[in-house]
């Protein structure tokens, strides 16, 4: 078979399939190319489904939604196990503790490096 994914280092090269396995619902192929052994998703080869004509398809967006949901769930489980809550993130323009319109609040320039304001 041939690896067809454009960004894979072996793109366009023929490889020999050694065995297959399923990981997270994706069929993975372990292959040999010369002395090198690689594992690629079947969809990255000429044995996978035909690529979509459009970059954004309903199926692709559904897969992306499922991936984001799984990542959020994993993050929430990890945060629960670590006992950490959401961290507060302030943007540069946040007015809390700001002394000027550009968000230059206390502590933002507490260093002796170049650019220190007098």
Helices and strands as residue ranges (DSSP letters): E 16-23, E 26-33, E 36-41, G 42-44, H 58-82
